Amino acid sequence: MSVRVVTDSSAVLPRPWVESLPLDVVALQLAWPDGRTLQGDPPYTEVSDEVLRRTPPSTAAPSPGAFAELFERLLADGHDVLTVTPPSEFSTTFSGATLAARNIGGERIRVLDSRTAAAGQGIVAGEAARRAASPGATLDDVCDAALRAASRTEIWATLVHLDYLRRSGRVPAIAAVGAGALRLQPVVRYAGGSPTPVGVTRSAARGAERVLQAWERSVLPGRSLRLIAFHCERGDEAVSLSARVLERAPGADAHVVAVPASLAAHVGPGLVGLAWVWD
């Protein structure tokens, strides 16, 4: 019996991980204010013009039916399943996956609230899938690997503004209003299941530098590192951050990934950050 890891498309994942690990991704859906819906979760670049010109779309977590369809196929192929979701208080993904698991899989499907999101969720799913790829790995082994990763994963980011997060209820409105009025760049850390503003800077470049400094404080010499530099229309800065990480940790498994449209709808253009875990 082998194990597959399932997550949703709000998890920012490097393509090499998805292609080489026992990892399946269920897509979110986007709904525009004019009533149009977009099945799947395309890269932000495919919908960026509409996001900038109009009210951003709302996002819908995968339905229990979408999870059920995938679970049934994986179980029929002889796999046990671990599903890694964003925090349950910010998304219905956890409840949808849990409902599908109860109806279909019994003890062969488990659902884990990763207590992180975006690239942090991608790190947790990736670590679980890496353990699932090990010969003889059981569902308990994969769950333990995911829990360890969830407790150790760090994710820091800087944004041009917090208005998108404010509209989605992720941070207090006062944080967005204050930062916007002063033209400051907020720096956010995702920990304990929610994003928390930890400071502001006077330029986008300084915000990215604060993110890098947070990573530098975490360095564990002699340990292996997996890292995702993620961004929304700040690709050059993400590449630069990844390169600077590799200067200090040349053996790191580091990737630069643009966020999907579902995440861009909540953070807006102008996001860059790092998510990482030391092994």
N, C-alpha and C positions, 0 to 999 in steps of 0.2 A: 504494500500500500504506500503510495507516494503522497506528497502534500503540495497543493497549489495555494498561492497567496493571491487574494483578490483585493483591489482597492478601487477608488473612484477617480475620475479624471481631474479632480481638484488637487490631487497629489502631484506635485511637480517631480517628474521622473526622467532621468536620462534615458534616451532611446536604447543605448547599449544594454542597460539593465533589463528593460522590457523584453528585448530580443533574445537575451541570453539566459534569463532566469525564469523559474516557474512562476510567472507573474501575469495576472490578467487584470485588465482595467475596464471598468464599467463607466460609460460616459454620462456626464450630466447633460441637462438640456437648458437652452436659453430661450427666454420669452421676451419679445420686444413690446414696448408700450402700445404699439398699434395693433397688437393681437397676433403678429407673426410668431411662430415658434421655429426654433432651429434644433433639429434632432442631432445629437452628438455634441461634441465639445471641441470645436476647431481651434487651431492656434490663434492667438490674439490678432496676429497680423492680418488674418482673413476678414476680420470684422472691425478693425481699428477705426476706419473712417466713420462708421456708423456710431461707434462708442463716443468719438470725439464730437460729432455733429449733433447727436441726439441724446435723450435720456438713456443711460446705460440699461442693458437688459437685466431682467431678474433671472435668477438661476433656480433650477429645480433639481433636487437630488435624484439619483436613480430610483425608480419605483421598486417596490417589493417584487413586482413581476419581472423586472429586468434582472434583479439578483436571482430570482427563482430560476429563470431560464438558464443562466450561466451555472448555477449550482447543480441543477439537474444534469447538465451535460458533463460537468466535472466529476460528479459522483458516478455517473454511468461509465466514465472512463477509468474508474478505479482510484480516484483521488480523494483524500480528505482536504478540507478547505479552511484556511484562516482568512477572514476578511478584516482589513485595517481601514478604519474610518476616521474622519475628522471629529473634533469634540462634539458630543451629543447635544450640548446646549446651543450650538451654532448651526447645526445641520440635522436634517431628518435622515441622513444616510445611515446612521447607526440604527435607528428604529426600523427603517425599511429593510436593511440587511438582516436584522435580528428576527423580524417577522418571517421573512423568507426562510431563514435557517430553521426556525421552529417548525414551519410547515413541511419542510422537505428533508432536512439532513439529520435531525436528532443530534447525537454526539459527534457526528462526522464533520460538522460545520461549527466553527466558533467565530464570534465577532468581537473585535477589539477596538475600543475607543483609544486612539493613539495619543490623546491629550496634546496634540500639536497639529499643524496644518501645512498645506502647500508643500514646500520642499522638505520641511520637517517630517510631514506624513510620508513623503517619498522616501526619506532616509529609513524610517521605521519599516515601511513595506519592503524596501530593498534588503534590509538586514534580515527580515523574516524569510524572504525568498532565497537569499543566499544560504541560510540554514536549511531551507527546504530542499535545496539542490544537493545537499550533502548525502552520501549513501547512508541509508538506514534511518534518516531523520523521521521522527514521529510528529504527530500533531502537537503533542506536549512540548517537544523540543522546539518547534517553530514558534509556538506561543511564547515560550520562555525567551527566545531570541528577540521577539518583537517587544516584549515587556522591558527587557534590558535596554534595547535601543531607545525606547520611548523615554526611559528615565535618564538617558545620557545625551540625547540629541539637543543641540543648540540651534536656534534660528534667530538671526538678527537681520533687520532690513531698514532701509530709509526710503521715504516717499516724498514726492513733490508736495503732496498735501494729504490730509486725512478725510476730505469730504466724502469720498466713496465709502470708507470704513464707517464714518458716522451714519450715513444713510442706511447701511446694512446692520447697524446696531452693534458693531464690534468694539467701539471705543466711545467714551462720553463725548457728547456734542461740544462741550467746552474746549476739549483738546483740539478739535478741528478748527473751531472759531478762532482760538488764540493763535495757533500756528499760522493760519491763513492771513490774519490781520497783520502780523509782523513779518510776513514773507520769510518764515523760517522753515527749515527742512526737518521734520520730525524723524527721530530714530526709534524704532520699535523692536522690542524683544518678545518672542512668543514663548511663553512658559506657563505651566500649570493650567493649560487648556484655553488661555485667552491671550490676545496681544496686549502689550502694555507699553505706552510711550515711556522711554527712558531718558529722553533728552531732545534737544533741538540744536541745529547748527544753522549758520548763516549762508551756507551754500550747499549745493548738491554734492560737490566734490568732498567737502568736509564731512557730510553725512556718510558717504561711502567709506571715508577714512575711519570714522568711528566704528563702522561695522567691521572693518579689517582689524582694528585694535581689539575688538571683542574676541575675534578669533585668536589673535596673537596671545591674549591672556589665557587662552584655554590649552595652549600647546603642551603636549605630553611627549617629551623626547623618548624615542625608541618605540613608540606605539604607531600603529597604522591608522591612516586617516581616510575617511570617505567624506566627500564634500560636494555640494551643489551650489554653484553661483547662479542665482535665478534673477530674472529681470523682466520688466515690461517696458519696451522701447528705451532701454539703457544697456544695449548689448555690449558696446565698447567698454563701458565701465565694468560690466560683469566679467568680460574677458580679462581686463586688467587685474581685477581682484583675484581671479583664479590663478593668473600668472604669478602674482605676488605670493599667494599661498604656496605654489609649487616651488618657488625659490627657497622657501624655508622648509618645506616638506616635499622634497622631490619625488618621493615614491607614492604620493597620495593618489587615490582614485578620485580625481576631480573632474567635474563636468560643468559646462555652461548651458543653461536651459532657459528658453523663453517660456513664460507662464501661459497656460491655456486661457481661452476667452472667459471661461467661468470664473477664474480667479481675477482676471483683469477687471471684470465687472464690479468686483468688490474693492479693489485697490486702485484702479485707474492707471493711466499711463504715468511713468516716472518712478517705477519701483525698481530697486536693486537690493540684493541681499545675499547672505550666505547661510546655508544650513549644513551642519556637520556632526560627525560622531567619531570619537576616537575608540579604536578597538583594543 
